[in-house]
Amino acid sequence: RASGARVGGRRARASRRGAATRSANADPADDAADVASAILKPRSRGKHLDRPWHLTYLRNQGHGTPAQKAAVRDLWSTYGVDVQTYAGPAGDDAGSSSDENDPPKRATTTRKEKKSPQKPLPALDFAALFPELSPLSPVALEIGFGLGDSLVEMASTCPGKRFLGAEVHKPGVGAALIKIHSANIRNAKVVKMDALWLLRDFIPDGSLFDVCVYFPDPWSDTSAHRRIVNPFLLKLCERKMMRGAFSFRNGVETGESLGGDGITERKKKQTRRARLHVCTDDASYAEHVRFLFASAEASGTWRAVPVDPADDTYGVDVMPGRSRTTKYELKGTKEGRSTFDACVELL
């Protein structure tokens, strides 16, 4: 049947398999147009509203252990971040939730109120989230932190830097909260929501110095449109990450952009640009990232950064938090899976 044909008086829905095939075989020019329109179209309120991207994770979250559930209940107020995802009509402050599967409860509105102008959604205030740290300290976002091992590692390694971790699965959030609390870490917070939604609508423009995506859900080649490392993510990073080269001392920005020709060689060694770090142990995903980053470099917006695990910068400036000793990675090494690291910086 043709897509949209009526069956028994009702319009038949196009198959998901067909939609996936069309997405995978789409023209690159069409993809670029879709990315641009997706970024410009704000998602303002409600469940199943505007989401012009494919879900990059499975909804099945598991139940979690009693300790993880207790951590979410007891530690969220200290280390968790509630994102107000529903601004409502002008003058209406009802509704606040960062979980699209648990939409905010709000009073019933009339048809006239629904047509009234929507207030802009409030962006995160990193200075308020981390009052103990300098407002000039750099901010890093980890997308899909799993059980929180790398988030805790990078926060411990760079105590003067601010870290925000995004995860959709409650057991992982609980596990991370336990580790953050046990390590007495004050420079890391967690948020439970779709990272692409968080990036597009709630992260301030030009505010991130690092974005890390470690061992994302691999998805098969037939479901490549659901991989979170995609053109949409790169376009979001171009908007949300800091532009130019910056100098930091003890994790605090000196306040000067050092992109000109008049700086000394010594200062050049102290500076770098905002970076996107990705690692995977899936061979198909690694090839997908290579192709995507090559296209990004060809555009002139990004530049590849050499990755050498033996270098002193590995785990700090390159692939921050990557100790290569997590339980997941050691298991993968034992099973014969090799890890692929890639890093690009924004020009």
C-alpha positions as CSV (number, residue, x, y, z in Angstrom):
1,R,0.0,0.0,0.0
2,A,1.0,3.6,-0.5
3,S,1.9,5.5,2.6
4,G,-1.1,7.2,4.1
5,A,-3.7,5.0,2.3
6,R,-7.0,4.5,4.2
7,V,-7.7,1.1,5.7
8,G,-11.1,0.4,7.1
9,G,-12.0,4.1,7.2
10,R,-8.8,5.1,9.0
11,R,-5.5,6.4,7.6
12,A,-2.8,3.8,7.7
13,R,0.4,4.9,9.3
14,A,3.7,4.6,7.4
15,S,5.8,1.8,8.7
16,R,8.7,2.6,10.9
17,R,11.0,0.4,8.9
18,G,10.1,2.5,5.8
19,A,10.8,5.7,7.6
20,A,14.2,4.4,8.8
21,T,15.1,3.4,5.3
22,R,14.2,6.8,3.9
23,S,16.2,8.5,6.7
24,A,19.2,6.3,6.0
25,N,19.1,7.0,2.3
26,A,18.3,10.7,2.5
27,D,20.1,13.2,0.4
28,P,22.8,15.0,2.4
29,A,21.4,18.4,1.3
30,D,18.0,17.4,2.6
31,D,19.6,16.3,5.9
32,A,21.3,19.6,6.2
33,A,18.0,21.4,5.7
34,D,16.3,19.1,8.3
35,V,19.1,19.8,10.8
36,A,18.7,23.6,10.4
37,S,14.9,23.5,10.7
38,A,15.1,21.2,13.7
39,I,17.4,23.6,15.6
40,L,15.3,26.6,14.8
41,K,12.0,25.0,15.8
42,P,11.7,25.2,19.6
43,R,10.2,22.4,21.7
44,S,8.3,24.4,24.3
45,R,6.0,22.2,26.3
46,G,4.2,18.9,26.8
47,K,4.8,15.2,26.0
48,H,5.4,14.0,22.5
49,L,5.6,17.6,21.2
50,D,8.1,18.8,18.7
51,R,11.0,16.3,18.5
52,P,12.3,16.5,15.0
53,W,15.1,13.9,15.8
54,H,14.9,10.2,16.3
55,L,15.1,8.8,19.8
56,T,18.7,7.7,20.4
57,Y,18.0,5.4,23.4
58,L,15.6,2.6,24.4
59,R,12.8,3.5,26.7
60,N,13.2,0.4,28.8
61,Q,15.0,1.7,31.8
62,G,15.1,-1.3,34.2
63,H,14.1,-1.0,37.8
64,G,17.4,-0.3,39.6
65,T,18.6,-1.5,42.9
66,P,17.2,-0.4,46.3
67,A,20.4,1.7,46.8
68,Q,20.0,3.4,43.4
69,K,16.4,4.2,44.1
70,A,17.3,5.6,47.6
71,A,20.1,7.7,46.0
72,V,17.6,9.3,43.5
73,R,15.3,10.0,46.4
74,D,17.8,11.3,48.9
75,L,20.6,12.9,46.8
76,W,18.8,14.4,43.9
77,S,18.3,17.7,45.7
78,T,22.0,18.1,46.2
79,Y,23.4,16.8,42.9
80,G,20.5,16.7,40.5
81,V,19.3,19.4,38.1
82,D,15.6,20.0,37.5
83,V,15.0,21.5,34.1
84,Q,11.9,23.6,33.6
85,T,10.5,22.2,30.3
86,Y,7.2,23.9,30.2
87,A,7.0,27.7,30.4
88,G,3.3,27.9,29.6
89,P,1.4,30.9,28.3
90,A,2.7,34.3,29.3
91,G,2.1,34.8,33.0
92,D,1.7,31.1,33.7
93,D,4.5,29.4,35.6
94,A,2.9,26.0,35.9
95,G,4.8,22.9,35.0
96,S,8.4,21.8,35.5
97,S,9.9,18.4,34.5
98,S,13.1,17.2,32.9
99,D,11.7,13.7,32.0
100,E,9.6,13.6,28.8
101,N,8.2,10.2,30.0
102,D,6.9,12.0,33.2
103,P,5.3,15.2,31.9
104,P,4.6,18.1,34.2
105,K,1.2,18.3,35.9
106,R,-0.6,21.5,35.1
107,A,-4.0,22.9,35.2
108,T,-6.4,22.5,32.3
109,T,-6.2,25.5,29.9
110,T,-8.9,26.9,27.6
111,R,-8.6,26.9,23.9
112,K,-8.0,30.7,24.0
113,E,-5.1,30.2,26.5
114,K,-3.5,27.6,24.3
115,K,-3.3,30.1,21.5
116,S,-1.7,32.8,23.7
117,P,2.1,33.5,23.3
118,Q,4.5,31.1,25.0
119,K,7.1,32.4,27.4
120,P,10.7,31.5,26.4
121,L,12.1,28.5,28.3
122,P,14.6,29.4,30.9
123,A,18.2,28.3,30.1
124,L,20.4,26.7,32.7
125,D,22.4,29.1,34.9
126,F,25.8,27.4,35.5
127,A,26.9,30.1,37.9
128,A,23.8,29.3,40.1
129,L,24.3,25.5,39.7
130,F,27.9,25.7,40.9
131,P,28.0,28.6,43.3
132,E,31.3,27.4,44.9
133,L,33.2,27.6,41.6
134,S,34.3,30.6,39.6
135,P,31.7,31.7,37.0
136,L,34.7,31.8,34.6
137,S,35.5,28.1,35.1
138,P,34.9,26.0,32.0
139,V,31.8,23.7,31.6
140,A,31.8,20.2,30.3
141,L,28.8,18.1,29.3
142,E,28.9,14.3,29.3
143,I,26.1,12.8,27.2
144,G,24.9,9.4,28.4
145,F,27.2,8.9,31.4
146,G,26.0,5.3,32.0
147,L,26.9,4.4,35.7
148,G,28.8,7.6,36.2
149,D,32.4,6.3,36.2
150,S,33.8,8.7,33.6
151,L,31.8,11.6,35.1
152,V,33.3,11.1,38.5
153,E,36.8,10.5,37.1
154,M,36.8,13.8,35.1
155,A,35.3,15.8,38.0
156,S,38.0,14.4,40.4
157,T,40.8,15.1,37.9
158,C,39.8,18.7,37.3
159,P,38.2,20.1,40.5
160,G,38.2,23.6,39.1
161,K,36.0,22.7,36.2
162,R,32.2,22.3,36.1
163,F,30.7,19.1,34.9
164,L,27.1,18.3,33.9
165,G,26.1,14.7,33.1
166,A,23.0,13.8,31.1
167,E,21.4,10.4,31.3
168,V,17.9,9.1,30.6
169,H,17.9,5.8,32.6
170,K,17.1,6.1,36.3
171,P,19.4,3.2,37.5
172,G,22.4,4.9,35.9
173,V,21.4,8.2,37.5
174,G,21.2,6.5,40.9
175,A,24.5,4.8,40.5
176,A,26.2,8.1,39.5
177,L,24.7,9.9,42.5
178,I,26.1,7.3,44.8
179,K,29.6,7.7,43.4
180,I,29.5,11.5,43.3
181,H,28.4,11.6,46.9
182,S,30.9,8.9,48.1
183,A,33.8,10.9,46.4
184,N,32.5,14.2,48.0
185,I,32.5,15.8,44.5
186,R,31.2,19.4,44.4
187,N,31.8,20.2,40.7
188,A,29.5,17.7,39.1
189,K,25.7,17.6,38.6
190,V,23.4,15.3,36.8
191,V,20.2,15.8,34.7
192,K,17.8,13.1,33.6
193,M,16.5,13.9,30.2
194,D,17.1,13.6,26.4
195,A,20.5,15.1,25.9
196,L,19.6,16.5,22.4
197,W,16.6,18.3,23.9
198,L,18.8,19.5,26.8
199,L,21.4,20.8,24.4
200,R,19.0,22.5,22.0
201,D,16.7,24.3,24.3
202,F,18.3,24.6,27.8
203,I,22.1,24.9,27.4
204,P,23.1,28.6,26.9
205,D,24.8,29.3,23.5
206,G,28.6,29.5,23.6
207,S,28.8,28.0,27.1
208,L,30.4,24.6,26.8
209,F,34.1,23.9,26.6
210,D,33.9,20.1,26.3
211,V,31.2,17.6,25.1
212,C,31.9,13.9,25.8
213,V,30.0,11.0,24.3
214,Y,31.5,7.7,25.6
215,F,30.3,4.3,24.4
216,P,26.9,5.5,23.1
217,D,24.2,2.9,22.2
218,P,25.8,1.5,18.9
219,W,22.6,0.7,16.9
220,S,23.0,-1.3,13.7
221,D,23.6,0.2,10.3
222,T,19.9,-0.1,9.5
223,S,19.2,2.0,12.5
224,A,22.0,4.5,12.0
225,H,19.6,7.4,12.1
226,R,19.2,6.7,15.9
227,R,22.9,7.1,16.7
228,I,23.4,10.2,18.9
229,V,26.7,11.1,17.2
230,N,25.1,12.6,14.1
231,P,25.0,15.9,12.1
232,F,22.3,17.3,14.4
233,L,24.6,16.8,17.4
234,L,27.5,18.6,15.6
235,K,25.3,21.5,14.6
236,L,24.1,21.8,18.2
237,C,27.6,21.8,19.5
238,E,28.6,24.5,17.0
239,R,26.0,26.7,18.6
240,K,26.5,25.7,22.2
241,M,30.2,25.4,22.5
242,M,32.7,28.3,23.0
243,R,34.4,29.8,20.0
244,G,38.0,30.7,19.9
245,A,41.1,29.6,21.9
246,F,41.1,30.2,25.7
247,S,43.7,30.2,28.4
248,F,42.9,28.5,31.7
249,R,44.9,28.5,34.9
250,N,43.9,25.9,37.6
251,G,40.7,25.3,35.7
252,V,39.7,29.0,35.7
253,E,39.5,31.1,32.5
254,T,41.8,34.1,32.5
255,G,39.2,36.0,30.5
256,E,41.3,36.6,27.4
257,S,40.8,35.0,24.0
258,L,44.1,34.1,22.6
259,G,43.4,33.5,18.9
260,G,45.6,36.3,17.5
261,D,49.2,36.2,16.3
262,G,50.7,38.4,19.1
263,I,50.8,35.7,21.8
264,T,54.0,34.0,23.0
265,E,54.8,30.4,22.4
266,R,54.5,29.7,26.1
267,K,50.9,31.0,26.1
268,K,50.0,29.0,23.1
269,K,50.9,25.8,24.9
270,Q,48.4,26.8,27.7
271,T,45.5,27.4,25.4
272,R,43.0,25.2,23.4
273,R,39.7,25.3,21.8
274,A,36.4,23.7,22.7
275,R,36.3,20.0,21.9
276,L,34.0,17.1,21.1
277,H,35.2,13.7,22.4
278,V,33.8,10.4,21.2
279,C,34.7,6.8,21.9
280,T,33.1,3.5,21.0
281,D,34.0,-0.2,20.9
282,D,31.6,-0.9,18.0
283,A,33.5,-1.2,14.6
284,S,30.5,0.0,12.6
285,Y,29.9,3.0,14.9
286,A,33.6,3.8,14.7
287,E,33.4,4.0,10.9
288,H,30.3,6.1,11.2
289,V,32.2,8.6,13.4
290,R,35.2,8.7,11.1
291,F,33.0,9.6,8.1
292,L,31.0,12.2,10.1
293,F,34.1,13.9,11.5
294,A,35.8,13.8,8.1
295,S,32.8,15.7,6.7
296,A,32.9,18.1,9.6
297,E,36.6,18.8,9.0
298,A,35.9,19.3,5.3
299,S,33.3,22.0,6.2
300,G,36.1,24.0,7.8
301,T,34.2,24.3,11.1
302,W,36.0,21.5,13.0
303,R,39.6,20.3,13.2
304,A,40.8,16.8,14.2
305,V,42.8,16.5,17.4
306,P,45.4,13.7,17.7
307,V,44.5,11.1,20.3
308,D,47.3,9.2,22.0
309,P,46.5,7.2,25.2
310,A,50.2,7.4,26.1
311,D,50.3,11.2,26.1
312,D,50.0,13.2,29.3
313,T,47.0,15.1,27.9
314,Y,44.9,11.9,27.5
315,G,42.2,11.7,30.1
316,V,42.4,15.5,30.8
317,D,42.4,17.7,27.7
318,V,41.8,14.9,25.3
319,M,39.1,12.4,26.2
320,P,38.6,13.8,29.7
321,G,37.7,11.1,32.3
322,R,38.9,8.2,30.1
323,S,40.9,6.0,32.5
324,R,40.3,3.0,30.2
325,T,39.8,0.9,33.4
326,T,36.1,0.9,33.8
327,K,34.3,-2.4,34.3
328,Y,32.6,-2.1,31.0
329,E,35.8,-1.4,29.0
330,L,37.8,-4.1,30.7
331,K,35.0,-6.6,29.9
332,G,35.1,-5.4,26.3
333,T,38.9,-5.8,26.1
334,K,38.6,-9.3,27.5
335,E,36.0,-10.2,24.8
336,G,38.3,-8.8,22.1
337,R,36.7,-5.5,21.3
338,S,39.1,-2.6,20.6
339,T,38.2,0.9,21.6
340,F,38.1,3.8,19.0
341,D,38.8,7.3,20.3
342,A,38.1,10.4,18.3
343,C,38.4,14.1,19.1
344,V,37.6,17.3,17.1
345,E,37.8,20.9,18.2
346,L,35.6,23.8,17.1
347,L,37.3,26.5,15.0
